[in-house]
Amino acid sequence: VVKGIELAEAKTKLFAGVAKNLGLTKALVVAAPEENGVNPTLALASRNLPGITLVTPDAVTVYDVLNCKQLVVLEGALPHLEERLK
């Protein structure tokens, strides 16, 4: 569980730096849902990184969880994920 990922801009280079610092190679990142899905800055910054999949708790599948090497849950998404998995 990670407290959060805050990016100043929706730049892949910024998210790649975060992923490198966390040691992410083939990761599923679960972010808290917002009004229209996931945080647009995170979505845009992470979409071009191979091996990184960004989803909201309602879109997590068993296949995604079993197919990743690392599972990163942002703190804001944890209650939503727990509710879904009850």
C-alpha positions, 0 to 999 in steps of 0.5 A, spaced: 500 500 500 502 506 497 500 513 500 499 516 494 502 518 487 502 525 486 505 528 479 506 535 477 504 533 470 501 527 466 508 525 463 510 518 462 517 520 464 515 522 471 511 516 472 517 512 470 521 515 475 516 513 480 516 506 478 523 505 478 524 508 485 518 503 487 522 497 483 516 496 479 517 492 473 510 488 471 505 491 476 498 492 477 497 499 480 490 500 483 488 507 484 482 510 487 476 512 483 474 519 481 468 522 478 470 519 471 474 513 472 481 514 475 485 520 476 487 523 469 494 525 470 496 518 473 492 515 467 495 519 462 502 518 465 502 511 466 499 508 459 505 508 455 509 504 460 510 497 458 508 492 464 504 497 468 497 497 468 493 502 472 486 500 474 480 502 479 478 497 484 472 496 480 476 493 474 481 489 478 480 482 475 483 475 478 487 474 472 490 481 473 492 480 480 495 473 478 499 476 472 503 481 475 509 481 479 507 487 484 501 489 486 501 496 488 494 499 492 494 507 493 491 508 500 485 511 497 483 505 493 484 500 499 477 501 502 474 501 495 477 494 494 476 491 501 468 493 499 469 490 493 472 483 495 467 482 501 
